[in-house]
Amino acid sequence: MRTDVSFPTDSPRTENIGQVLVAKGVVSEDQMRIARTEQRHRDEPLGRILVRLGFATEGVIRDMLAGVLGYDSVDLSKVLIDSDVVKRVPRETARRYRVLALTWDPAARQLAVATTDPFNIVAMDQVRALFDPGVEIRAVLAGEVEIDKAIEQFYGHELSLDGILVEIETGEIDARLLETGNEEYGQPVVRLVNALLSDAVRRGASDIHFEPAHEFLRIRYRIDGVLRQIRSLHRDHWAAIAVRLKVMASMNIAERRVPQDGRISLSVSGRDIDFRVSSLPTIHGENIVLRVLDRHQGIVALDRLGLADDALAELRLMMARPEGIILVTGPTGSGKSTTLYSMLSHLDTESVNIMTLEDPVEYPMGRVRQTAANEATRLTFASGVRSLLRQDPDIILIGEIRDAETAEMAFRAAMTGHQVYSTLHSNSAAGAVARLVETGVSPGVMAGNIIGIVGQRLVRRLCSQCREAYEPARLERRILGLGPHSDSPPVYRPRGCDRCEHQGYRGRLALLELLRFDAELDELVAHGASTLDISKAADGRGFRPLADDGIRRVREGVTSLDEVSRVVDLTSRLTDRVGG
């Protein structure tokens, strides 16, 4: 059997690779002498010999070689590759020169190609000849057997989602897959799962739902906050798909009667993607949902959150206060983490120590010390905050206040000279105070220690290519605060086109309300004021509620009135105006 990694033979940098492997402790001097002796008897690359003799693993040799030669490396067994990218290089070229197209960056016009020898000028020239002169070919180092196996997999089987589904509906599932879920790539179910994960990431889905019904399996993506049905399959195929997903997530495939959680980490189109997997038994079988965590979405700059100028100034004032707690509230999936990371990124300088406790860590940041909460190791939010306080932090991020103990530790940190950021589930910024009381925080502790509360929702952004202006009805004009005449700014609604997949919307934006606390609000909180009392006091300070921010965005033409009303209650605004 041929071993994996070989060393390029025409590079002057490879002659010292053996010494590097010894210096790095990958192999011993004795093992290297044995390999050199074996090489004199066989016309075989040194790396292949080391692997064949069992002195080093294929992955270690590959990564070490890449570091010495100054190239990126890739483990093809942990990569989901887009079939459209693979097809950019013909099968004959891929097999002859042992190359595999990995990712295509249309903006940079760059194609990443896996190869065993980045110095093979002939191979790179042959690939380059397939494209326009402006296309850059970037070599990425991979192992021989990895590439050979991938070429066989990707060129030897149907890869398109539609083609795999036809193959599944007309074929049979190997019984061994139901037992292990870990069969070769040739299994159509394995290719189907890979294709679905890759398709979901490509389309910007935040969640993937596998929902067994009485006679069929429904597959839905949550895109821009709204679920869309993508496919339906006969329920006979669900058992094999479920087993495959659970194996990838390191879950117990034999257990179908209790909820389970797992995680999948893959490289999809050159991006590191984490999938949080949750299974739940239902009357029709296990329901499995995958949350897609794309670390390459990037951190949004503070001034790009879409805040009005006065609201942005208010947020900066909140962040300038040296101690206390800032809360971001809203339902799951409302963009709370994105807003928190924007604030942390703004504060991240050499002069402060920022530490976080999250579940999971969604966006790695260079200077920020980030820790993942882990129930298995008893590192909970409450116990983790205790440990963080011993690390001399200036700013602390707690992923979520879930219980009384975590809330107590968060406020204790805020009371001892730290700036604390966290999230909380509540319907509004003013309602967060009552939610904290329910959690177990006393009004006396809250008073003077809350810097401010940010309420947040996400709405879909109108597709700029197909949005259409219309004349709003009389009731809509009252909600929007427009006069009875038609000389007001245009109002837009969705229409649908190919660019937005005929949804009328493309992407999302945040609606925010900011409630900054002062001495008067602190006094109200200390005396146990109701949510209504806090809201009335906030209104007297120029507080702009979510509904008003949503109307602002409608009048700017970036979203629709129907979309805002989907996530924000506009009835109170209408009642106020009709009553007046």
KEBA-518561 format. One record per residue (C-alpha): z negated, y, x; residue in three letters. Coordinates in nm, 4 decimals, padded with zeros to 6 digits, always signed. Example, Ala and Ser with C-alpha at 12.3 -4.5 7.8 and 13.67 -1.06 7.14 Angstrom:
REM residues 2
          z          y          x   resn
   -00.7800   -00.4500   +01.2300    ala
   -00.7140   -00.1060   +01.3670    ser
REM end
This chain:
REM residues 580
          z          y          x   resn
   +00.0000   +00.0000   +00.0000    met
   +00.0990   +00.3391   +00.1360    arg
   -00.1913   +00.5784   +00.1859    thr
   -00.1973   +00.9330   +00.0657    asp
   -00.1940   +01.2273   +00.2999    val
   +00.0358   +01.2688   +00.5979    ser
   +00.0459   +01.5430   +00.8590    phe
   +00.3588   +01.7558   +00.9005    pro
   +00.5305   +01.6526   +01.2213    thr
   +00.7153   +01.9698   +01.3094    asp
   +00.4289   +02.2202   +01.3196    ser
   +00.2672   +02.3209   +01.6511    pro
   -00.0616   +02.3682   +01.4620    arg
   -00.0979   +01.9977   +01.3825    thr
   -00.1681   +01.8795   +01.7381    glu
   -00.5286   +01.9977   +01.7178    asn
   -00.5965   +01.8688   +01.3666    ile
   -00.7621   +01.5561   +01.5011    gly
   -01.0031   +01.7700   +01.7027    gln
   -01.0781   +01.9787   +01.3929    val
   -01.1569   +01.6671   +01.1886    leu
   -01.4025   +01.5545   +01.4554    val
   -01.5563   +01.9014   +01.4916    ala
   -01.6044   +01.9286   +01.1158    lys
   -01.7750   +01.5911   +01.1047    gly
   -01.5072   +01.4353   +00.8843    val
   -01.4636   +01.1503   +01.1319    val
   -01.6481   +01.0506   +01.4470    ser
   -01.4978   +01.0511   +01.7955    glu
   -01.4953   +00.6710   +01.7941    asp
   -01.3090   +00.6626   +01.4659    gln
   -01.0570   +00.9145   +01.5941    met
   -00.9964   +00.7057   +01.9092    arg
   -00.9360   +00.3998   +01.6916    ile
   -00.6939   +00.5950   +01.4747    ala
   -00.5087   +00.7294   +01.7821    arg
   -00.4764   +00.3767   +01.9198    thr
   -00.3460   +00.2550   +01.5834    glu
   -00.0968   +00.5414   +01.5803    gln
   +00.0497   +00.4317   +01.9148    arg
   +00.1228   +00.0906   +01.7646    his
   +00.2648   +00.2241   +01.4382    arg
   +00.5025   +00.5103   +01.3702    asp
   +00.2696   +00.6527   +01.1059    glu
   +00.1070   +00.9941   +01.0533    pro
   -00.2525   +01.0268   +01.1684    leu
   -00.3885   +01.1316   +00.8289    gly
   -00.2414   +00.8268   +00.6588    arg
   -00.3970   +00.6020   +00.9224    ile
   -00.7428   +00.7574   +00.8781    leu
   -00.7270   +00.6982   +00.5047    val
   -00.5918   +00.3444   +00.5400    arg
   -00.8714   +00.2553   +00.7819    leu
   -01.1268   +00.3931   +00.5391    gly
   -01.2517   +00.6592   +00.7806    phe
   -01.1822   +00.9499   +00.5405    ala
   -01.0870   +01.0021   +00.1798    thr
   -00.7506   +01.1289   +00.0692    glu
   -00.8936   +01.4442   -00.0833    gly
   -01.0938   +01.5414   +00.2259    val
   -00.7946   +01.4954   +00.4552    ile
   -00.5720   +01.6936   +00.2195    arg
   -00.8138   +01.9863   +00.1901    asp
   -00.8899   +01.9894   +00.5633    met
   -00.5206   +01.9886   +00.6467    leu
   -00.4585   +02.2757   +00.4067    ala
   -00.7347   +02.4797   +00.5685    gly
   -00.5990   +02.4228   +00.9182    val
   -00.2423   +02.5060   +00.8179    leu
   -00.3399   +02.8048   +00.6021    gly
   -00.2110   +02.6689   +00.2714    tyr
   -00.3675   +02.6072   -00.0678    asp
   -00.4275   +02.2455   -00.1662    ser
   -00.4275   +02.0768   -00.5060    val
   -00.5710   +01.7572   -00.6496    asp
   -00.2965   +01.6506   -00.8889    leu
   -00.5323   +01.4150   -01.0713    ser
   -00.7243   +01.7193   -01.2019    lys
   -00.4286   +01.9336   -01.2991    val
   -00.2568   +01.9640   -01.6375    leu
   +00.0991   +02.0669   -01.5638    ile
   +00.3307   +02.2319   -01.8137    asp
   +00.6300   +02.0063   -01.8742    ser
   +00.8568   +02.3130   -01.8964    asp
   +00.7586   +02.4055   -01.5394    val
   +00.8169   +02.0526   -01.4090    val
   +01.1696   +02.0542   -01.5507    lys
   +01.2608   +02.3578   -01.3404    arg
   +01.3176   +02.1160   -01.0518    val
   +01.5563   +01.8251   -01.1273    pro
   +01.4257   +01.4704   -01.0966    arg
   +01.6614   +01.3826   -00.8111    glu
   +01.5474   +01.6813   -00.6016    thr
   +01.1809   +01.6074   -00.6730    ala
   +01.2105   +01.2432   -00.5699    arg
   +01.4296   +01.2972   -00.2647    arg
   +01.2162   +01.5730   -00.1122    tyr
   +00.8816   +01.4663   -00.2624    arg
   +00.8080   +01.7963   -00.4352    val
   +00.6663   +01.8803   -00.7772    leu
   +00.6851   +02.2143   -00.9585    ala
   +00.3306   +02.3160   -01.0582    leu
   +00.3105   +02.6690   -01.2004    thr
   +00.5488   +02.9512   -01.2827    trp
   +00.4391   +03.3153   -01.2749    asp
   +00.7086   +03.5150   -01.4590    pro
   +00.5554   +03.8532   -01.3683    ala
   +00.5554   +03.7819   -00.9941    ala
   +00.8641   +03.5570   -01.0252    arg
   +00.6832   +03.2946   -00.8219    gln
   +00.7057   +02.9145   -00.8470    leu
   +00.4274   +02.7048   -00.6928    ala
   +00.5537   +02.3702   -00.5611    val
   +00.3381   +02.0777   -00.4506    ala
   +00.4565   +01.9177   -00.1264    thr
   +00.3226   +01.6893   +00.1456    thr
   +00.4854   +01.9002   +00.4169    asp
   +00.5001   +02.2773   +00.3681    pro
   +00.6948   +02.3052   +00.6950    phe
   +00.9854   +02.0957   +00.5640    asn
   +01.2402   +02.3775   +00.5667    ile
   +01.5163   +02.1608   +00.4198    val
   +01.3049   +02.0670   +00.1167    ala
   +01.1972   +02.4260   +00.0516    met
   +01.5575   +02.5510   +00.0907    asp
   +01.6807   +02.2906   -00.1581    gln
   +01.4240   +02.4027   -00.4150    val
   +01.4919   +02.7707   -00.3459    arg
   +01.8643   +02.7140   -00.4023    ala
   +01.7907   +02.6167   -00.7629    leu
   +01.6721   +02.9679   -00.8495    phe
   +01.7829   +03.3281   -00.8336    asp
   +01.7438   +03.5036   -00.4959    pro
   +01.4433   +03.7044   -00.6205    gly
   +01.2303   +03.3982   -00.6988    val
   +00.9554   +03.3195   -00.4449    glu
   +00.8732   +02.9544   -00.3706    ile
   +00.5058   +02.9037   -00.2780    arg
   +00.4165   +02.5715   -00.1140    ala
   +00.0912   +02.3982   -00.2107    val
   -00.0285   +02.0952   -00.0164    leu
   -00.0768   +01.7654   -00.2023    ala
   -00.0927   +01.4001   -00.1036    gly
   +00.2031   +01.1633   -00.0814    glu
   +00.0824   +00.9073   -00.3307    val
   -00.0406   +01.1835   -00.5628    glu
   +00.3064   +01.3411   -00.5665    ile
   +00.4877   +01.0077   -00.5988    asp
   +00.2657   +00.9095   -00.8892    lys
   +00.3031   +01.2496   -01.0570    ala
   +00.6828   +01.2398   -01.0243    ile
   +00.6868   +00.8980   -01.1873    glu
   +00.4573   +01.0182   -01.4619    gln
   +00.6273   +01.3463   -01.5420    phe
   +00.9880   +01.2404   -01.5045    tyr
   +00.9492   +00.8854   -01.6309    gly
   +00.7943   +00.9662   -01.9702    his
   +00.8334   +01.2022   -02.2612    glu
   +00.6268   +01.5151   -02.2023    leu
   +00.7009   +01.7499   -02.4926    ser
   +00.4453   +01.7578   -02.7717    leu
   +00.7024   +01.6717   -03.0377    asp
   +00.8467   +01.3891   -02.8294    gly
   +00.5063   +01.2343   -02.7621    ile
   +00.4163   +01.2492   -03.1313    leu
   +00.7391   +01.0677   -03.2231    val
   +00.6598   +00.8071   -02.9579    glu
   +00.3077   +00.7615   -03.0953    ile
   +00.4193   +00.7318   -03.4578    glu
   +00.6824   +00.4720   -03.3701    thr
   +00.4883   +00.2777   -03.1051    gly
   +00.1623   +00.0948   -03.0580    glu
   -00.1520   +00.1972   -02.8747    ile
   -00.2609   -00.0302   -02.5919    asp
   -00.5900   -00.1902   -02.6941    ala
   -00.7277   -00.1326   -02.3428    arg
   -00.7222   +00.2410   -02.4050    leu
   -00.9671   +00.1964   -02.6918    leu
   -01.2021   +00.0149   -02.4549    glu
   -01.1882   +00.2475   -02.1561    thr
   -00.9912   +00.5589   -02.2509    gly
   -00.8789   +00.5686   -01.8899    asn
   -00.5391   +00.4005   -01.8874    glu
   -00.2433   +00.5089   -01.6804    glu
   -00.0546   +00.8267   -01.7591    tyr
   +00.2192   +00.6223   -01.9248    gly
   +00.0031   +00.5817   -02.2325    gln
   +00.1359   +00.8247   -02.4956    pro
   -00.2170   +00.9122   -02.6148    val
   -00.3141   +01.0215   -02.2630    val
   -00.0045   +01.2389   -02.2447    arg
   -00.0684   +01.3717   -02.5951    leu
   -00.4220   +01.4868   -02.5098    val
   -00.2979   +01.6523   -02.1902    asn
   -00.0138   +01.8212   -02.3792    ala
   -00.2485   +01.9492   -02.6520    leu
   -00.4950   +02.0956   -02.4019    leu
   -00.2144   +02.2610   -02.2072    ser
   -00.0511   +02.3914   -02.5262    asp
   -00.3802   +02.5361   -02.6526    ala
   -00.4417   +02.7227   -02.3266    val
   -00.0851   +02.8520   -02.3176    arg
   -00.1168   +02.9887   -02.6725    arg
   -00.4503   +03.1558   -02.6017    gly
   -00.6652   +02.9338   -02.8257    ala
   -01.0425   +02.9737   -02.8028    ser
   -01.1199   +02.6419   -02.9771    asp
   -00.9426   +02.3121   -03.0468    ile
   -01.0463   +02.1191   -03.3590    his
   -00.9835   +01.7474   -03.4107    phe
   -01.0763   +01.6836   -03.7731    glu
   -01.0406   +01.3333   -03.9231    pro
   -00.9794   +01.3287   -04.2991    ala
   -00.9380   +01.0396   -04.5431    his
   -00.5856   +00.9413   -04.4427    glu
   -00.4898   +01.1690   -04.1542    phe
   -00.6114   +01.3600   -03.8501    leu
   -00.5855   +01.7384   -03.8656    arg
   -00.5493   +01.9291   -03.5353    ile
   -00.6201   +02.3026   -03.5470    arg
   -00.6411   +02.5822   -03.2892    tyr
   -00.8504   +02.8958   -03.3281    arg
   -00.6222   +03.1742   -03.2075    ile
   -00.7321   +03.5384   -03.2253    asp
   -01.0360   +03.4288   -03.4252    gly
   -00.8399   +03.2506   -03.7008    val
   -00.7844   +02.8740   -03.7338    leu
   -00.4235   +02.7540   -03.7480    arg
   -00.3195   +02.3977   -03.8273    gln
   -00.0990   +02.2752   -03.5447    ile
   -00.0367   +01.9075   -03.6160    arg
   -00.1285   +01.6211   -03.8465    ser
   -00.1382   +01.2574   -03.7353    leu
   -00.2056   +00.9309   -03.9097    his
   -00.5754   +00.8542   -03.8793    arg
   -00.4972   +00.5174   -03.7125    asp
   -00.4366   +00.7096   -03.3902    his
   -00.7643   +00.9025   -03.3962    trp
   -00.9769   +00.6265   -03.2393    ala
   -00.7684   +00.6240   -02.9191    ala
   -00.7536   +01.0058   -02.9018    ile
   -01.1311   +01.0326   -02.9521    ala
   -01.2000   +00.7768   -02.6803    val
   -00.9735   +00.9603   -02.4370    arg
   -01.1429   +01.2951   -02.5061    leu
   -01.4909   +01.1450   -02.4689    lys
   -01.4021   +00.9763   -02.1395    val
   -01.2664   +01.3046   -02.0019    met
   -01.5897   +01.4768   -02.1118    ala
   -01.8151   +01.2029   -01.9631    ser
   -01.9530   +01.1137   -02.3054    met
   -02.0641   +00.7737   -02.4334    asn
   -01.7559   +00.6155   -02.5949    ile
   -01.9624   +00.3426   -02.7582    ala
   -02.1823   +00.5869   -02.9488    glu
   -02.0226   +00.7222   -03.2665    arg
   -02.3266   +00.7798   -03.4887    arg
   -02.5056   +01.0650   -03.3110    val
   -02.3830   +01.4083   -03.1954    pro
   -02.2839   +01.4371   -02.8298    gln
   -02.1945   +01.7188   -02.5927    asp
   -01.9800   +01.7105   -02.2801    gly
   -01.7601   +01.9177   -02.0556    arg
   -01.4099   +01.8914   -01.9110    ile
   -01.2941   +02.0939   -01.6102    ser
   -00.9216   +02.1046   -01.5419    leu
   -00.6576   +02.3181   -01.3788    ser
   -00.4022   +02.4234   -01.6402    val
   -00.0932   +02.6135   -01.5247    ser
   -00.2756   +02.7163   -01.2070    gly
   -00.5893   +02.8381   -01.3915    arg
   -00.9310   +02.6736   -01.3797    asp
   -01.0253   +02.5993   -01.7408    ile
   -01.3525   +02.4567   -01.8755    asp
   -01.3654   +02.2841   -02.2119    phe
   -01.7038   +02.2462   -02.3818    arg
   -01.6799   +01.9357   -02.5983    val
   -01.8901   +01.8663   -02.9074    ser
   -01.8706   +01.5557   -03.1265    ser
   -02.0329   +01.5264   -03.4687    leu
   -02.0289   +01.2197   -03.6984    pro
   -01.8829   +01.2870   -04.0447    thr
   -01.8020   +01.0672   -04.3440    ile
   -01.4469   +01.0265   -04.2116    his
   -01.5370   +00.9657   -03.8464    gly
   -01.6229   +01.1734   -03.5440    glu
   -01.5269   +01.5389   -03.5607    asn
   -01.4573   +01.6770   -03.2109    ile
   -01.4313   +02.0457   -03.1205    val
   -01.3434   +02.1840   -02.7769    leu
   -01.4393   +02.5406   -02.6809    arg
   -01.1882   +02.6766   -02.4262    val
   -01.3429   +02.8823   -02.1456    leu
   -01.0763   +03.0548   -01.9386    asp
   -01.2327   +03.2121   -01.6309    arg
   -00.9062   +03.3831   -01.5407    his
   -00.9074   +03.6154   -01.8408    gln
   -01.0903   +03.8617   -01.6206    gly
   -01.3650   +04.1127   -01.6821    ile
   -01.2682   +04.4120   -01.8952    val
   -01.3509   +04.7510   -01.7453    ala
   -01.6071   +04.9532   -01.9391    leu
   -01.3591   +05.2274   -02.0261    asp
   -01.1162   +04.9674   -02.1644    arg
   -01.3470   +04.8319   -02.4329    leu
   -01.1798   +05.0654   -02.6808    gly
   -01.4821   +05.2862   -02.7435    leu
   -01.4360   +05.6417   -02.8651    ala
   -01.5222   +05.9029   -02.6026    asp
   -01.8569   +05.9917   -02.7599    asp
   -01.9507   +05.6233   -02.8005    ala
   -01.8620   +05.5521   -02.4373    leu
   -02.0808   +05.8422   -02.3276    ala
   -02.3620   +05.7028   -02.5440    glu
   -02.3266   +05.3586   -02.3811    leu
   -02.3384   +05.5120   -02.0340    arg
   -02.6603   +05.6910   -02.1289    leu
   -02.8108   +05.3607   -02.2383    met
   -02.7153   +05.1935   -01.9110    met
   -02.8594   +05.4818   -01.7083    ala
   -03.2140   +05.4118   -01.8293    arg
   -03.3869   +05.2196   -01.5469    pro
   -03.6011   +04.9764   -01.7483    glu
   -03.5965   +04.8205   -02.0925    gly
   -03.3704   +04.5824   -02.2817    ile
   -03.0161   +04.6259   -02.4134    ile
   -02.9053   +04.3786   -02.6800    leu
   -02.5539   +04.2907   -02.7942    val
   -02.5483   +04.1401   -03.1426    thr
   -02.2889   +03.9625   -03.3499    gly
   -02.1820   +03.6156   -03.4608    pro
   -02.0539   +03.3411   -03.2308    thr
   -01.7146   +03.4287   -03.0847    gly
   -01.7465   +03.8041   -03.1396    ser
   -01.6981   +03.8943   -02.7728    gly
   -02.0616   +03.9617   -02.6855    lys
   -02.0337   +03.8012   -02.3402    ser
   -01.7227   +04.0057   -02.2575    thr
   -01.9066   +04.3289   -02.3392    thr
   -02.2108   +04.2258   -02.1354    leu
   -01.9955   +04.1397   -01.8341    tyr
   -01.8183   +04.4754   -01.8622    ser
   -02.1555   +04.6477   -01.8378    met
   -02.2711   +04.4288   -01.5482    leu
   -01.9453   +04.4887   -01.3620    ser
   -01.9985   +04.8651   -01.4010    his
   -02.3516   +04.8340   -01.2579    leu
   -02.2637   +04.5888   -00.9810    asp
   -02.3138   +04.7691   -00.6485    thr
   -02.4636   +04.6835   -00.3111    glu
   -02.7831   +04.8700   -00.3988    ser
   -02.8924   +04.6497   -00.6925    val
   -02.9795   +04.2831   -00.7322    asn
   -02.8276   +04.1467   -01.0534    ile
   -02.9297   +03.7981   -01.1644    met
   -02.8169   +03.6029   -01.4696    thr
   -02.9246   +03.2971   -01.6652    leu
   -02.6405   +03.1689   -01.8827    glu
   -02.5230   +02.8655   -02.0785    asp
   -02.2646   +02.8244   -01.9367    pro
   -02.1626   +03.0683   -01.6606    val
   -01.8363   +03.2015   -01.8041    glu
   -01.7165   +03.4593   -01.5496    tyr
   -01.8106   +03.4126   -01.1819    pro
   -01.8959   +03.7427   -01.0103    met
   -01.9167   +03.7778   -00.6340    gly
   -02.2409   +03.9698   -00.5735    arg
   -02.4170   +03.8609   -00.8923    val
   -02.6547   +03.5655   -00.8597    arg
   -02.5656   +03.3468   -01.1579    gln
   -02.7616   +03.0440   -01.2802    thr
   -02.6656   +02.8002   -01.5551    ala
   -02.9355   +02.6946   -01.7993    ala
   -02.9658   +02.3173   -01.8132    asn
   -03.1802   +02.1347   -02.0668    glu
   -03.1452   +01.8094   -01.8710    ala
   -03.3269   +01.9592   -01.5715    thr
   -03.5676   +02.1527   -01.7957    arg
   -03.4218   +02.4832   -01.6807    leu
   -03.4428   +02.6604   -02.0158    thr
   -03.3917   +03.0303   -02.0775    phe
   -03.7682   +03.0855   -02.0965    ala
   -03.8586   +02.8925   -01.7795    ser
   -03.5534   +03.0269   -01.6002    gly
   -03.6550   +03.3902   -01.6597    val
   -03.9922   +03.3167   -01.5008    arg
   -03.8124   +03.1938   -01.1895    ser
   -03.5705   +03.4878   -01.1898    leu
   -03.8591   +03.7353   -01.1887    leu
   -03.9737   +03.5901   -00.8544    arg
   -03.6318   +03.6669   -00.7006    gln
   -03.6831   +04.0465   -00.6868    asp
   -03.4148   +04.1364   -00.9455    pro
   -03.3267   +04.4877   -01.0591    asp
   -03.1113   +04.3780   -01.3527    ile
   -03.1401   +04.0517   -01.5476    ile
   -02.8904   +03.9018   -01.7904    leu
   -03.0248   +03.6389   -02.0302    ile
   -02.7406   +03.4622   -02.2051    gly
   -02.9069   +03.4485   -02.5466    glu
   -03.2452   +03.5075   -02.7068    ile
   -03.2852   +03.1892   -02.9092    arg
   -03.6584   +03.1455   -02.9609    asp
   -03.9961   +03.3155   -02.9384    ala
   -04.0629   +03.2035   -02.5807    glu
   -03.7324   +03.3393   -02.4505    thr
   -03.7829   +03.6645   -02.6423    ala
   -04.1327   +03.7003   -02.4971    glu
   -04.0071   +03.6502   -02.1409    met
   -03.7181   +03.8943   -02.1949    ala
   -03.9489   +04.1706   -02.3153    phe
   -04.2028   +04.0916   -02.0447    arg
   -03.9282   +04.1481   -01.7873    ala
   -03.8290   +04.4725   -01.9625    ala
   -04.1918   +04.5912   -01.9586    met
   -04.2318   +04.5280   -01.5853    thr
   -03.9662   +04.7667   -01.4577    gly
   -03.6498   +04.5596   -01.5032    his
   -03.3330   +04.6347   -01.6921    gln
   -03.2591   +04.3365   -01.9169    val
   -02.9389   +04.2478   -02.1008    tyr
   -02.9100   +03.9760   -02.3628    ser
   -02.7404   +03.8694   -02.6864    thr
   -02.8868   +03.8109   -03.0289    leu
   -02.7444   +03.6804   -03.3548    his
   -02.7801   +03.9460   -03.6257    ser
   -02.5486   +04.1107   -03.8766    asn
   -02.5902   +04.4665   -03.7487    ser
   -02.7474   +04.6720   -03.4720    ala
   -03.0202   +04.8007   -03.7051    ala
   -03.0800   +04.4485   -03.8378    gly
   -03.1572   +04.3206   -03.4868    ala
   -03.5100   +04.4629   -03.5078    val
   -03.5934   +04.2503   -03.8137    ala
   -03.4329   +03.9509   -03.6415    arg
   -03.6605   +03.9984   -03.3382    leu
   -03.9646   +04.0178   -03.5655    val
   -03.8580   +03.6860   -03.7238    glu
   -03.8251   +03.5402   -03.3734    thr
   -04.1852   +03.6336   -03.2988    gly
   -04.1701   +03.9676   -03.1146    val
   -04.4284   +04.2130   -03.2424    ser
   -04.3224   +04.5702   -03.3364    pro
   -04.5711   +04.7034   -03.0806    gly
   -04.3951   +04.5173   -02.7989    val
   -04.0502   +04.6318   -02.9120    met
   -04.1435   +04.9979   -02.9436    ala
   -04.0548   +05.1826   -02.6248    gly
   -03.8904   +04.8806   -02.4602    asn
   -03.5573   +04.8647   -02.6445    ile
   -03.3013   +05.0864   -02.4731    ile
   -03.0341   +05.0270   -02.7329    gly
   -02.8517   +04.7724   -02.9451    ile
   -02.4768   +04.7145   -02.9605    val
   -02.3311   +04.5540   -03.2728    gly
   -01.9911   +04.3937   -03.2291    gln
   -01.7041   +04.2206   -03.4099    arg
   -01.3527   +04.1208   -03.3031    leu
   -01.0449   +04.1942   -03.5124    val
   -00.6854   +04.0958   -03.4558    arg
   -00.4511   +04.3520   -03.3037    arg
   -00.1275   +04.4278   -03.4914    leu
   +00.1844   +04.3081   -03.3137    cys
   +00.3363   +04.6251   -03.1716    ser
   +00.6858   +04.4837   -03.2070    gln
   +00.6876   +04.4067   -03.5792    cys
   +00.4112   +04.6136   -03.7430    arg
   +00.5377   +04.8166   -04.0361    glu
   +00.4168   +05.1415   -04.1868    ala
   +00.3413   +05.1568   -04.5576    tyr
   +00.2008   +05.3945   -04.8126    glu
   -00.1598   +05.2885   -04.8853    pro
   -00.2739   +05.2596   -05.2444    ala
   -00.5156   +05.5110   -05.3932    arg
   -00.8210   +05.2894   -05.3383    leu
   -00.7181   +05.2184   -04.9779    glu
   -00.6811   +05.5909   -04.9145    arg
   -01.0369   +05.6451   -05.0368    arg
   -01.1668   +05.3741   -04.8024    ile
   -00.9716   +05.5216   -04.5119    leu
   -01.0927   +05.8733   -04.5892    gly
   -00.7383   +06.0015   -04.6398    leu
   -00.6456   +06.2805   -04.8724    gly
   -00.4362   +06.2265   -05.1853    pro
   -00.1210   +06.3570   -05.0191    his
   +00.1243   +06.1572   -04.8071    ser
   +00.1188   +06.3907   -04.5021    asp
   -00.1591   +06.1854   -04.3369    ser
   -00.1011   +05.9639   -04.0266    pro
   +00.0874   +05.6382   -04.1010    pro
   -00.1022   +05.3214   -04.1868    val
   +00.0352   +04.9880   -04.0655    tyr
   +00.0303   +04.6289   -04.1868    arg
   +00.1488   +04.2974   -04.0333    pro
   +00.4984   +04.1609   -04.0858    arg
   +00.5618   +03.8791   -03.8351    gly
   +00.8192   +03.8038   -03.5662    cys
   +00.8960   +03.5483   -03.2943    asp
   +00.6800   +03.7334   -03.0411    arg
   +00.3626   +03.6888   -03.2502    cys
   +00.4617   +03.3454   -03.3886    glu
   +00.5173   +03.5136   -03.7264    his
   +00.1483   +03.5955   -03.7641    gln
   +00.1841   +03.9731   -03.7535    gly
   -00.0974   +03.9922   -03.4998    tyr
   -00.1138   +03.9382   -03.1262    arg
   -00.4408   +03.9625   -02.9319    gly
   -00.7751   +04.1057   -03.0403    arg
   -00.9832   +04.4192   -02.9987    leu
   -01.3522   +04.4962   -03.0411    ala
   -01.5248   +04.7023   -03.3073    leu
   -01.8595   +04.8320   -03.1839    leu
   -02.1584   +05.0234   -03.3121    glu
   -02.4139   +05.1681   -03.0699    leu
   -02.7730   +05.2357   -03.1644    leu
   -02.9564   +05.4168   -02.8821    arg
   -03.3331   +05.4277   -02.9247    phe
   -03.5403   +05.7420   -02.8778    asp
   -03.9035   +05.8355   -02.9396    ala
   -03.8573   +05.8743   -03.3170    glu
   -03.6872   +05.5368   -03.3571    leu
   -03.9555   +05.3777   -03.1387    asp
   -04.2176   +05.5221   -03.3701    glu
   -04.0423   +05.3762   -03.6745    leu
   -04.0223   +05.0336   -03.5087    val
   -04.3916   +05.0466   -03.4100    ala
   -04.4877   +05.1039   -03.7750    his
   -04.2743   +04.8123   -03.8967    gly
   -03.9932   +05.0163   -04.0523    ala
   -03.7336   +04.8272   -04.2570    ser
   -03.3692   +04.7862   -04.1600    thr
   -03.2776   +05.0474   -04.4206    leu
   -03.5215   +05.3008   -04.2746    asp
   -03.3847   +05.2439   -03.9242    ile
   -03.0268   +05.2792   -04.0521    ser
   -03.1054   +05.6089   -04.2265    lys
   -03.2727   +05.7460   -03.9135    ala
   -02.9755   +05.6360   -03.7021    ala
   -02.7271   +05.8058   -03.9372    asp
   -02.9032   +06.1352   -03.8716    gly
   -02.8267   +06.0925   -03.5002    arg
   -02.4506   +06.0539   -03.5359    gly
   -02.4608   +05.6739   -03.5452    phe
   -02.1160   +05.5289   -03.6253    arg
   -02.1431   +05.1909   -03.8035    pro
   -01.8975   +04.9046   -03.7577    leu
   -01.7117   +04.9973   -04.0772    ala
   -01.6423   +05.3480   -03.9469    asp
   -01.5235   +05.2175   -03.6114    asp
   -01.2944   +04.9740   -03.7943    gly
   -01.1468   +05.2567   -04.0035    ile
   -01.0905   +05.4558   -03.6822    arg
   -00.8892   +05.1689   -03.5396    arg
   -00.6854   +05.1350   -03.8616    val
   -00.6005   +05.5043   -03.8523    arg
   -00.4959   +05.4649   -03.4863    glu
   -00.2443   +05.2036   -03.6019    gly
   -00.3745   +04.9168   -03.3858    val
   -00.5071   +04.6963   -03.6675    thr
   -00.4821   +04.6676   -04.0455    ser
   -00.7227   +04.7445   -04.3266    leu
   -00.7092   +04.3826   -04.4460    asp
   -00.8053   +04.2606   -04.0999    glu
   -01.1036   +04.4942   -04.0729    val
   -01.2246   +04.3949   -04.4195    ser
   -01.2077   +04.0296   -04.3084    arg
   -01.4919   +04.0787   -04.0586    val
   -01.6702   +04.3971   -04.1747    val
   -01.8133   +04.4809   -04.5175    asp
   -01.6323   +04.7920   -04.6431    leu
   -01.7773   +04.7872   -04.9947    thr
   -02.0676   +05.0164   -04.9078    ser
   -01.8242   +05.2729   -04.7711    arg
   -01.6227   +05.2543   -05.0922    leu
   -01.9371   +05.2757   -05.3075    thr
   -02.0541   +05.5835   -05.1204    asp
   -01.7215   +05.7571   -05.1634    arg
   -01.6786   +05.6616   -05.5287    val
   -02.0365   +05.7635   -05.6009    gly
   -01.9812   +06.0964   -05.4329    gly
REM end
